[in-house]
Amino acid sequence: MVKLVFTLVSTNHLEGRLWFRDDDDFKVGMNYVAILSAILNIKVVAFILMSNHVHFILEGTRENALMFITEFKRRYSKYYQQKYGIREFLRNNDVDIRPVELEGESLERAIAYVQMNCVAANICMHPSQYIWGTGQSFFNPNQPEGEYLLELSRRAQMKILHSNVKPPKSFRLTDKGYVDPASYVNVEFVERLFRTPSRFNYFLHNSSKAKVRLEEGALPAFRDQSILAATPDLCRSLFRTNSVQELTEGQMGELLRQLRFRFSADVAQLSRVLEIPYEKAAGLLDSL
């Protein structure tokens, strides 16, 4: 009997920079996960795309995992350069790859850790409310049927996937325009692993990633992308300018204070969204 091998892949949190600036970026990332699982023949067990980092649990060796995340970063960096003009965006974004044992509930804890990143970030109260990953894939009796990608024209397929790879027949689109993870992730394996929805929720709520947040009972915060989208209008209304780059240091401090007040954002979130160093953001907020 062949022993199954699993790995947890995590990228470091980007400081003062976002991987995904809007929903279109997230959709591209979601679809790259789908096509890479197909062309590299690497099974994705669970994953989540966060604003400034990503996590994957993959079936396979460290070498398989490194190949997957390297190609994911390469493809997404190319897309990011074409859209935003920023070269080698993820070159220095380090990756951590760790083995995960199937025995001793290690895999259950790792899956819960990945799924609960969105809760730990105060984005939502449960991973099923977060669409950029496998949060809605497990123990969900209301899986949407969706449209199969092969039913579309080749031109439409390439536009959606940002690739000329022919999609597998199982790939099904969500109504948001990305490949549904449930159409390529081994949902049955994960559900057999946890056995029941209540046991699944037990691991979620006892995850080291989110336990403190849940105990605090904090309400969900605004997403990075919501704050980013609101910033140009706020710049125009406060300073009659169209971009953050045109602000003086004093105006930047006032913008940070306004965003903190309006969106209950902390320094780390404001640093990411406005792409300025954490120390500078903290200093400007503290200045008079």
Buried (B, 14 or more C-beta within 10 A) or exposed (E): EEEEBBBBBBBEBBEBBBBBBEBEBBBBBBBBBBBBBBEBEBBBBBBBBBBBBBBBBBBBBBEBBBBBBEBBBEBBBEBBEEEEEEEEBBEEBEBEBEEBEEEEEBBBBBBBBBBBBBBBBBBBBBBBEBBBBBBBBBBBEEEEEBEBBBEBEEEEBBEBBBBEBBBBEBBBBBEEEBBBBBBBBBBEEBBEBBEEEEEBBBBBBEBEBBBEBBEEEEEEBBBBBEBBBBBEEBBEEEBEBEEBEEBEEEBBBBBBBBBBEEBEBBBBBBBBBBBBEBEBBBBBBEEE
